[in-house]
Structure formats: C-alpha cells, structure tokens
Amino acid sequence: MSLKKSTILKKVEAAVSFLYNLFDDQLNIVHIIVNGERKSEKLTYPNRYLFQQF
C-alpha cells in the first residue's frame, strides 16, 4: 500500500490468514510501524483479525 506523505494513519485493520488453510496450529506475529511507533500482535488460529490504533 502506498500512502501520500500528508496522509495521517490513525488505525489499521487487517485480516491475516496466512497458512491457516494448511495448519490449524499456525501462529502469525504481525508488526506494524507508523511514524516510528511499533505495535505488534500475535494471531493464533482461528483468530485472524487485527486492529491497532495509533
């Protein structure tokens, strides 16, 4: 995704299901960095939705 420099990102929502259809014990760790602030979240099957506010 490409954002203009003037865009201010306040929240991120994502659906992550990478390899869930192959492994029901799949674990995904997602890192999101906005303006130098890093937030991480661990997603384990069946949870695949991520919501972060900055």
KAWOVEN-V54807 format. One record per backbone hydrogen bond with DSSP energy under -0.5 kcal/mol. CO is the residue of the C=O (numbers start at 1). NH is the residue of the N-H. E is the energy in kcal/mol with one decimal. If there is no record, write none. Layout:
BEGIN
co = <CO/CO>
nh = <NH/NH>
e = <E/E>
END
This chain:
BEGIN
co = <4/7/8/10/12/14/14/15/17/17/19/19/23/26/28/28/30/32/32/34/36/37/39/41/41/42/43/44/48/50/52>
nh = <7/9/10/54/52/16/50/17/20/21/22/23/26/45/30/43/41/34/39/37/38/34/32/30/43/44/28/47/16/14/12>
e = <-1.7/-0.6/-0.5/-3.3/-2.5/-0.5/-2.9/-0.5/-2.0/-0.5/-1.2/-2.4/-1.1/-1.4/-0.5/-3.6/-2.1/-0.5/-2.7/-2.3/-0.6/-2.5/-2.9/-2.8/-0.5/-0.5/-2.9/-1.8/-3.5/-2.3/-2.9>
END
